[in-house]
Amino acid sequence: HHFGELPFVDSRAVTYLERALQLAHANGARVGLVRYPVSSRYLAGVPPDARTGVQELIERVERARPYAVTFDGLDPFSVRQELFAAPDHLNDEGAKEFTRWLRTAVETVDSAEEPAE
């Protein structure tokens, strides 16, 4: 499989991400982090330690709130094989549907954060 022998989650990349989130927050930027969809076939090939590493990373990032909002596109799409051109790539229809889903998710967050008139 293409996961190889290297750690699935590079600790340096996590450190860079966390620092970027802190800097964004310190400068008043809003950040949206997107977990993109992959098929259930792809997920079946992910080693358990890699799944654990990714889940731990997501939890660390979510604890960084209010620095970022996480949009998790994995669950709404992973079981819908017809939306994938390859196990880890959406086809045209999948990309369109994911874009609609993400736009709605962002709009929902934006409207919830707008100050009352």
C-alpha positions as CSV (number, residue, x, y, z in Angstrom):
1,H,0.0,0.0,0.0
2,H,1.1,3.6,-0.5
3,F,1.2,4.5,3.2
4,G,4.8,3.0,3.4
5,E,6.9,2.7,6.5
6,L,7.0,6.4,7.4
7,P,4.8,7.8,10.1
8,F,1.4,8.7,8.6
9,V,1.3,12.0,10.6
10,D,4.5,14.0,10.5
11,S,5.0,15.7,13.9
12,R,6.8,18.6,12.2
13,A,3.8,19.2,9.9
14,V,1.5,19.2,13.0
15,T,3.8,21.7,14.7
16,Y,3.7,24.0,11.6
17,L,-0.1,23.7,11.4
18,E,-0.6,24.6,15.0
19,R,1.8,27.5,14.7
20,A,0.0,28.8,11.6
21,L,-3.3,28.6,13.4
22,Q,-1.9,30.6,16.3
23,L,-0.5,33.2,14.0
24,A,-3.8,33.4,12.1
25,H,-5.7,33.9,15.3
26,A,-3.2,36.5,16.6
27,N,-3.7,38.5,13.4
28,G,-7.5,38.2,13.5
29,A,-7.8,35.8,10.6
30,R,-10.5,33.1,10.5
31,V,-9.4,29.7,9.4
32,G,-11.4,26.8,8.0
33,L,-9.8,23.4,7.9
34,V,-11.2,20.9,5.6
35,R,-11.0,17.1,5.9
36,Y,-11.6,16.0,2.3
37,P,-13.6,12.9,1.4
38,V,-12.1,9.6,0.5
39,S,-14.0,6.4,-0.3
40,S,-14.8,3.6,2.2
41,R,-12.5,1.5,0.0
42,Y,-9.6,3.9,0.7
43,L,-10.4,3.9,4.4
44,A,-10.4,0.1,4.5
45,G,-6.7,0.2,3.5
46,V,-5.6,2.7,6.1
47,P,-3.6,1.0,8.9
48,P,-5.1,1.3,12.3
49,D,-2.2,3.3,13.7
50,A,-2.6,5.8,10.9
51,R,-6.3,6.2,11.6
52,T,-5.4,6.7,15.3
53,G,-2.8,9.3,14.3
54,V,-5.1,11.2,12.1
55,Q,-7.9,11.2,14.7
56,E,-5.4,12.5,17.4
57,L,-4.4,15.2,15.0
58,I,-8.0,16.3,14.4
59,E,-8.7,16.4,18.1
60,R,-5.6,18.5,18.7
61,V,-6.6,20.9,16.0
62,E,-10.2,21.1,17.3
63,R,-8.8,21.9,20.8
64,A,-7.2,24.9,19.1
65,R,-10.5,26.6,18.8
66,P,-11.3,29.5,18.4
67,Y,-8.4,29.5,16.0
68,A,-10.1,27.4,13.4
69,V,-13.3,25.7,12.3
70,T,-13.1,22.1,11.1
71,F,-15.3,21.0,8.2
72,D,-15.2,17.2,8.1
73,G,-16.3,16.0,4.7
74,L,-15.3,12.4,5.3
75,D,-18.5,10.9,6.6
76,P,-21.1,12.5,4.3
77,F,-19.2,11.2,1.2
78,S,-17.1,8.1,2.1
79,V,-19.9,5.5,1.6
80,R,-21.1,7.0,-1.8
81,Q,-18.8,5.2,-4.2
82,E,-20.5,6.7,-7.2
83,L,-18.9,10.1,-6.3
84,F,-15.3,8.9,-6.7
85,A,-13.1,8.6,-9.8
86,A,-10.5,6.8,-7.6
87,P,-10.5,5.7,-4.0
88,D,-9.1,9.1,-2.9
89,H,-10.3,11.4,-5.7
90,L,-13.8,12.7,-6.3
91,N,-15.2,12.6,-9.8
92,D,-16.8,15.7,-11.4
93,E,-20.2,15.1,-9.8
94,G,-18.5,14.3,-6.4
95,A,-16.5,17.5,-6.6
96,K,-19.6,19.5,-7.4
97,E,-21.5,17.9,-4.5
98,F,-18.6,18.4,-2.1
99,T,-18.3,22.1,-3.2
100,R,-22.1,22.6,-2.5
101,W,-21.7,20.8,0.9
102,L,-18.7,22.9,1.9
103,R,-20.3,26.2,0.8
104,T,-23.4,25.4,2.9
105,A,-21.2,24.4,5.9
106,V,-19.2,27.7,5.6
107,E,-22.3,29.8,5.2
108,T,-23.8,28.1,8.3
109,V,-20.7,29.0,10.4
110,D,-20.7,32.6,8.9
111,S,-24.3,33.2,9.7
112,A,-23.9,31.8,13.3
113,E,-21.0,34.2,13.9
114,E,-22.6,37.3,12.5
115,P,-23.3,39.9,15.2
116,A,-26.9,40.6,15.9
117,E,-28.3,43.9,14.4
